[in-house]
Amino acid sequence: MPQSNDVQANLICNGIPLTEYTNPANWPFTVFCESTPDQTFQVKLSGPKSHYDCIVRLYCDGVLISSFVYPRHVCSFESTFHGIYLPGDDTKLMPFKFSKIELSEEDDSHPEQIAKNLGTVSVEFFRCTLGPQRPSNNGFVPSLASTSKLSERNKQASMIPHIIGLGQSTSAPINRSSIAYSTREVHSTPYLRFVWKYRSRSMLISAGFIPPTVSPLPLPDIQLQSPPRLTSQSGPSSDLTRQETKPEVKPKTSASKSLVIDLCDDKQPTKSFSSYENPILLDDDDDDEQILYSPNKLTQTSSSSAQQVDSKPVKLESVSHCITDVDTQLDQTKRVMAKTEVDEIDQKRVKQIVEWALQQFDASPIQEKEAHYLDSKLA
């Protein structure tokens, strides 16, 4: 609010002071405020005791609207300009309001004092000497700048959108006083002046007094895919059981199991399978090989080389169903083949023993005859 020496003033709208925007170059005597068409307002003043008789004058757009005086002996003052009282009625007044300005093509008939003060409300304090009291003149109605149109050639009028006007008559908060003071020796220059420059909101934004309103950007239309629903099953142990898919386990075939058949026995072949608990050891007269079983690998050792063969434990009961009736049909064929192979091996061994004996010893004629005899028998 404009203030100086404990004297302050406000524009009141609907019982609330209008928001004021200051300019550092003119503070604290000049402020800006926002004007809205058809909005009514009042001007309220307050101050301490003065050492001089004073007269306070209210100007709207450079036009003198009203005034009041307070003597020097008054401890403090507080006064409000509500509007203009109706002629001949001390209980009715027309409030001040902001109106839209009207322009015309005709030449401006307003004096220069009004033209250069368009868009302002001001209060001026003058020192004076008060005279005797007299009856107030209740028939005076000032002529506002809004009563006549302004010329489009008026630069100030073309720059402001609003002007001060009067509203519809209403009951006055207080009755107009019937007594007034006569004034003498009024100073020509005010010792204190407060000014409100009213402007539209768009003009205040352009001038930088009000930050621009940033409208939020519209949010893009994004459609989110809803997650798949989880099927739940209620059970005695838990309220929610998630269905889990387990990988399919293929049963092991009998191809990975080792089948050992003894071909050197006339008895019916016996089917044996290696396992962790019962390892199988095979002896062969030809190769003198030993098959040793370890928990992780089946190791086969011989005089010439060593080979490592992976073996897995097999349970007898789990593979018994893999033996089919085909084995029974092949038993006789395998016996004949096995017997033939054994006879051939025995003949070869006997022949090798005889040749070795002849090479190691000097045989006598009798011994040679016996050797030929054995050969003939074997042949």
C-alpha positions as semicolon CSV with decimal commas, in nm:
position;residue;x (nm);y (nm);z (nm)
1;M;0,000;0,000;0,000
2;P;0,124;0,356;-0,058
3;Q;0,244;0,502;0,269
4;S;0,461;0,779;0,406
5;N;0,509;0,926;0,756
6;D;0,262;0,674;0,899
7;V;-0,003;0,784;0,650
8;Q;-0,131;0,499;0,434
9;A;-0,402;0,438;0,178
10;N;-0,574;0,136;0,018
11;L;-0,813;0,050;-0,261
12;I;-1,074;-0,181;-0,108
13;C;-1,278;-0,424;-0,319
14;N;-1,540;-0,646;-0,152
15;G;-1,384;-0,569;0,183
16;I;-1,033;-0,684;0,072
17;P;-0,747;-0,456;-0,041
18;L;-0,660;-0,497;-0,407
19;T;-0,331;-0,665;-0,485
20;E;-0,071;-0,398;-0,554
21;Y;0,242;-0,426;-0,769
22;T;0,526;-0,189;-0,701
23;N;0,780;-0,020;-0,920
24;P;1,108;0,041;-0,734
25;A;1,152;0,375;-0,910
26;N;0,823;0,516;-0,772
27;W;0,777;0,324;-0,447
28;P;0,627;0,398;-0,196
29;F;0,406;0,665;-0,352
30;T;0,293;0,490;-0,674
31;V;0,169;0,134;-0,721
32;F;-0,005;-0,069;-0,992
33;C;-0,323;-0,269;-0,943
34;E;-0,545;-0,491;-1,156
35;S;-0,876;-0,356;-1,282
36;T;-1,176;-0,566;-1,376
37;P;-1,481;-0,422;-1,557
38;D;-1,785;-0,352;-1,333
39;Q;-1,579;-0,410;-1,018
40;T;-1,660;-0,155;-0,745
41;F;-1,402;-0,020;-0,500
42;Q;-1,348;0,225;-0,213
43;V;-1,052;0,441;-0,106
44;K;-0,955;0,415;0,260
45;L;-0,714;0,653;0,438
46;S;-0,561;0,658;0,784
47;G;-0,289;0,858;0,959
48;P;-0,158;1,004;1,283
49;K;-0,210;1,349;1,435
50;S;-0,093;1,636;1,215
51;H;0,067;1,964;1,317
52;Y;-0,122;2,145;1,041
53;D;-0,476;2,175;0,918
54;C;-0,503;1,950;0,614
55;I;-0,740;1,895;0,328
56;V;-0,741;1,560;0,141
57;R;-0,865;1,545;-0,220
58;L;-0,956;1,238;-0,426
59;Y;-0,896;1,240;-0,805
60;C;-1,016;0,978;-1,052
61;D;-0,865;1,002;-1,403
62;G;-0,760;1,359;-1,318
63;V;-1,112;1,465;-1,211
64;L;-1,170;1,595;-0,856
65;I;-1,433;1,367;-0,704
66;S;-1,448;1,443;-0,333
67;S;-1,253;1,588;-0,040
68;F;-1,249;1,607;0,337
69;V;-1,056;1,805;0,602
70;Y;-0,914;1,720;0,943
71;P;-0,805;1,987;1,189
72;R;-0,467;1,992;1,357
73;H;-0,606;1,921;1,703
74;V;-0,747;1,581;1,597
75;C;-0,539;1,298;1,744
76;S;-0,568;1,076;1,433
77;F;-0,788;1,040;1,133
78;E;-0,948;0,757;0,940
79;S;-1,178;0,820;0,650
80;T;-1,315;0,631;0,348
81;F;-1,434;0,752;0,010
82;H;-1,732;0,526;-0,069
83;G;-1,862;0,706;-0,380
84;I;-2,068;1,008;-0,476
85;Y;-2,383;1,089;-0,283
86;L;-2,700;1,154;-0,474
87;P;-2,812;1,518;-0,492
88;G;-3,060;1,598;-0,215
89;D;-3,025;1,250;-0,054
90;D;-2,767;1,203;0,219
91;T;-2,842;0,829;0,256
92;K;-2,781;0,715;-0,103
93;L;-2,461;0,707;-0,306
94;M;-2,321;0,573;-0,633
95;P;-2,007;0,361;-0,574
96;F;-1,691;0,388;-0,781
97;K;-1,632;0,113;-1,036
98;F;-1,404;0,021;-1,324
99;S;-1,568;0,052;-1,667
100;K;-1,466;-0,018;-2,025
101;I;-1,341;0,288;-2,205
102;E;-1,535;0,418;-2,504
103;L;-1,357;0,587;-2,795
104;S;-1,492;0,799;-3,078
105;E;-1,362;0,954;-3,397
106;E;-1,445;1,305;-3,278
107;D;-1,185;1,536;-3,136
108;D;-1,117;1,503;-2,768
109;S;-1,297;1,766;-2,561
110;H;-1,133;1,664;-2,230
111;P;-0,878;1,904;-2,085
112;E;-0,512;1,809;-2,081
113;Q;-0,518;1,750;-1,704
114;I;-0,769;1,471;-1,750
115;A;-0,611;1,326;-2,064
116;K;-0,269;1,275;-1,907
117;N;-0,411;1,124;-1,585
118;L;-0,634;0,862;-1,745
119;G;-0,603;0,524;-1,575
120;T;-0,512;0,664;-1,232
121;V;-0,666;0,707;-0,888
122;S;-0,481;0,957;-0,669
123;V;-0,506;1,108;-0,323
124;E;-0,337;1,444;-0,249
125;F;-0,269;1,604;0,089
126;F;-0,257;1,987;0,112
127;R;-0,174;2,209;0,403
128;C;-0,429;2,481;0,467
129;T;-0,591;2,704;0,724
130;L;-0,942;2,609;0,822
131;G;-1,208;2,873;0,864
132;P;-1,543;2,864;1,037
133;Q;-1,792;2,582;0,976
134;R;-2,076;2,623;0,729
135;P;-2,357;2,412;0,584
136;S;-2,238;2,159;0,327
137;N;-2,337;2,184;-0,036
138;N;-2,521;1,857;-0,098
139;G;-2,616;1,933;-0,456
140;F;-2,272;1,905;-0,617
141;V;-2,214;1,607;-0,851
142;P;-1,877;1,598;-1,028
143;S;-1,849;1,517;-1,398
144;L;-1,637;1,205;-1,445
145;A;-1,417;1,143;-1,747
146;S;-1,633;0,846;-1,841
147;T;-1,942;1,064;-1,894
148;S;-1,817;1,154;-2,243
149;K;-1,634;0,951;-2,503
150;L;-1,264;0,992;-2,559
151;S;-1,103;1,051;-2,896
152;E;-0,917;0,772;-3,069
153;R;-0,637;1,022;-3,132
154;N;-0,575;1,044;-2,759
155;K;-0,263;0,835;-2,708
156;Q;-0,328;0,769;-2,340
157;A;-0,691;0,672;-2,404
158;S;-0,590;0,426;-2,676
159;M;-0,345;0,253;-2,439
160;I;-0,575;0,184;-2,143
161;P;-0,880;-0,045;-2,162
162;H;-1,065;0,081;-1,852
163;I;-1,184;0,404;-1,694
164;I;-1,351;0,506;-1,365
165;G;-1,731;0,522;-1,366
166;L;-2,018;0,510;-1,119
167;G;-2,235;0,216;-1,026
168;Q;-2,602;0,194;-0,944
169;S;-2,715;0,391;-0,638
170;T;-2,715;0,204;-0,310
171;S;-2,757;0,280;0,057
172;A;-2,461;0,472;0,200
173;P;-2,268;0,314;0,492
174;I;-2,282;0,651;0,668
175;N;-2,493;0,958;0,599
176;R;-2,334;1,258;0,440
177;S;-2,230;1,531;0,683
178;S;-2,442;1,845;0,676
179;I;-2,162;2,070;0,804
180;A;-1,838;2,162;0,621
181;Y;-1,533;2,371;0,698
182;S;-1,438;2,674;0,495
183;T;-1,074;2,666;0,382
184;R;-0,824;2,947;0,346
185;E;-0,463;2,969;0,237
186;V;-0,454;2,631;0,067
187;H;-0,109;2,543;-0,063
188;S;-0,093;2,495;-0,437
189;T;0,140;2,195;-0,417
190;P;0,048;1,882;-0,220
191;Y;0,301;1,771;0,041
192;L;0,198;1,408;-0,004
193;R;0,053;1,224;-0,302
194;F;-0,045;0,859;-0,346
195;V;-0,121;0,715;-0,693
196;W;-0,273;0,385;-0,808
197;K;-0,231;0,304;-1,176
198;Y;-0,499;0,054;-1,265
199;R;-0,444;-0,170;-1,568
200;S;-0,593;-0,488;-1,711
201;R;-0,433;-0,818;-1,621
202;S;-0,294;-0,870;-1,971
203;M;-0,118;-0,533;-1,956
204;L;0,030;-0,613;-1,614
205;I;0,158;-0,943;-1,752
206;S;0,311;-0,768;-2,053
207;A;0,477;-0,514;-1,821
208;G;0,625;-0,796;-1,612
209;F;0,433;-0,723;-1,290
210;I;0,241;-1,052;-1,305
211;P;0,412;-1,374;-1,416
212;P;0,246;-1,533;-1,718
213;T;0,016;-1,822;-1,655
214;V;0,161;-2,142;-1,800
215;S;-0,110;-2,383;-1,902
216;P;-0,014;-2,743;-1,837
217;L;0,059;-2,948;-2,148
218;P;-0,197;-3,215;-2,225
219;L;-0,076;-3,556;-2,127
220;P;-0,031;-3,800;-2,415
221;D;-0,289;-4,072;-2,444
222;I;-0,090;-4,373;-2,333
223;Q;-0,268;-4,703;-2,305
224;L;-0,099;-4,941;-2,069
225;Q;-0,144;-5,311;-2,120
226;S;-0,291;-5,478;-1,817
227;P;-0,076;-5,755;-1,671
228;P;-0,202;-6,112;-1,710
229;R;-0,416;-6,237;-1,431
230;L;-0,275;-6,498;-1,199
231;T;-0,493;-6,802;-1,139
232;S;-0,518;-6,884;-0,773
233;Q;-0,630;-7,204;-0,606
234;S;-0,737;-7,225;-0,246
235;G;-0,603;-7,514;-0,043
236;P;-0,572;-7,618;0,321
237;S;-0,202;-7,530;0,346
238;S;-0,204;-7,191;0,171
239;D;-0,449;-6,939;0,032
240;L;-0,266;-6,890;-0,296
241;T;-0,081;-7,154;-0,497
242;R;0,090;-7,051;-0,814
243;Q;0,088;-7,300;-1,097
244;E;0,441;-7,378;-1,200
245;T;0,534;-7,556;-1,521
246;K;0,799;-7,823;-1,472
247;P;1,029;-7,933;-1,752
248;E;0,942;-8,266;-1,908
249;V;1,183;-8,538;-1,800
250;K;1,235;-8,811;-2,056
251;P;1,290;-9,162;-1,920
252;K;1,632;-9,311;-1,975
253;T;1,651;-9,589;-2,230
254;S;1,826;-9,918;-2,183
255;A;2,088;-9,821;-2,446
256;S;2,295;-9,649;-2,180
257;K;2,311;-9,963;-1,963
258;S;2,588;-10,219;-2,015
259;L;2,478;-10,576;-2,081
260;V;2,737;-10,854;-2,021
261;I;2,674;-11,210;-2,147
262;D;2,911;-11,497;-2,076
263;L;2,954;-11,693;-2,402
264;C;3,193;-11,953;-2,261
265;D;2,937;-12,131;-2,047
266;D;2,692;-12,393;-2,162
267;K;2,440;-12,275;-1,913
268;Q;2,168;-12,034;-2,008
269;P;2,312;-11,679;-2,043
270;T;2,291;-11,470;-1,733
271;K;2,216;-11,103;-1,768
272;S;2,407;-10,880;-1,525
273;F;2,419;-10,505;-1,490
274;S;2,674;-10,293;-1,318
275;S;2,573;-10,084;-1,022
276;Y;2,730;-9,893;-0,739
277;E;2,660;-10,171;-0,490
278;N;2,761;-10,472;-0,708
279;P;3,047;-10,404;-0,949
280;I;3,116;-10,675;-1,209
281;L;3,469;-10,796;-1,284
282;L;3,534;-10,981;-1,612
283;D;3,839;-11,202;-1,677
284;D;3,954;-11,294;-2,026
285;D;4,229;-11,549;-2,092
286;D;4,320;-11,386;-2,424
287;D;4,381;-11,030;-2,325
288;D;4,437;-11,062;-1,945
289;E;4,242;-10,740;-1,898
290;Q;4,098;-10,622;-1,568
291;I;3,794;-10,401;-1,539
292;L;3,802;-10,191;-1,224
293;Y;3,503;-9,995;-1,100
294;S;3,527;-9,659;-0,931
295;P;3,236;-9,448;-0,790
296;N;3,254;-9,201;-1,079
297;K;3,421;-9,392;-1,367
298;L;3,473;-9,749;-1,489
299;T;3,847;-9,791;-1,570
300;Q;3,972;-10,070;-1,798
301;T;4,349;-10,149;-1,774
302;S;4,559;-10,373;-1,993
303;S;4,926;-10,430;-2,073
304;S;4,918;-10,206;-2,381
305;S;4,681;-9,912;-2,307
306;A;4,430;-9,766;-2,059
307;Q;4,092;-9,635;-2,150
308;Q;3,843;-9,450;-1,932
309;V;3,478;-9,527;-1,985
310;D;3,196;-9,343;-1,814
311;S;2,945;-9,567;-1,645
312;K;2,633;-9,491;-1,451
313;P;2,471;-9,710;-1,186
314;V;2,176;-9,911;-1,301
315;K;1,920;-10,081;-1,085
316;L;1,829;-10,439;-1,180
317;E;1,464;-10,401;-1,109
318;S;1,441;-10,088;-1,327
319;V;1,576;-10,261;-1,642
320;S;1,445;-10,613;-1,607
321;H;1,159;-10,530;-1,836
322;C;1,405;-10,445;-2,117
323;I;1,500;-10,814;-2,174
324;T;1,268;-10,955;-2,433
325;D;1,198;-11,297;-2,570
326;V;1,441;-11,235;-2,853
327;D;1,728;-11,353;-2,628
328;T;1,573;-11,698;-2,595
329;Q;1,562;-11,742;-2,972
330;L;1,931;-11,654;-3,008
331;D;2,063;-11,881;-2,731
332;Q;2,123;-12,193;-2,946
333;T;2,296;-11,999;-3,224
334;K;2,531;-11,833;-2,975
335;R;2,623;-12,171;-2,811
336;V;2,729;-12,323;-3,142
337;M;2,938;-12,022;-3,234
338;A;3,098;-12,011;-2,890
339;K;3,198;-12,382;-2,900
340;T;3,354;-12,345;-3,244
341;E;3,555;-12,043;-3,134
342;V;3,683;-12,228;-2,823
343;D;3,803;-12,531;-3,030
344;E;3,990;-12,309;-3,269
345;I;4,157;-12,124;-2,985
346;D;4,267;-12,453;-2,816
347;Q;4,423;-12,590;-3,136
348;K;4,613;-12,270;-3,190
349;R;4,749;-12,280;-2,837
350;V;4,870;-12,640;-2,861
351;K;5,043;-12,568;-3,190
352;Q;5,214;-12,264;-3,046
353;I;5,337;-12,463;-2,744
354;V;5,489;-12,737;-2,965
355;E;5,668;-12,489;-3,187
356;W;5,806;-12,308;-2,887
357;A;5,933;-12,633;-2,733
358;L;6,113;-12,737;-3,051
359;Q;6,286;-12,405;-3,077
360;Q;6,408;-12,405;-2,718
361;F;6,554;-12,757;-2,695
362;D;6,755;-12,985;-2,923
363;A;6,512;-13,263;-2,979
364;S;6,626;-13,628;-3,016
365;P;6,504;-13,848;-3,301
366;I;6,264;-14,010;-3,068
367;Q;6,136;-13,678;-2,955
368;E;6,101;-13,560;-3,313
369;K;5,898;-13,867;-3,392
370;E;5,677;-13,797;-3,095
371;A;5,637;-13,440;-3,210
372;H;5,543;-13,553;-3,562
373;Y;5,306;-13,798;-3,408
374;L;5,138;-13,526;-3,208
375;D;5,115;-13,307;-3,515
376;S;4,953;-13,585;-3,711
377;K;4,705;-13,643;-3,435
378;L;4,622;-13,281;-3,415
379;A;4,582;-13,259;-3,789
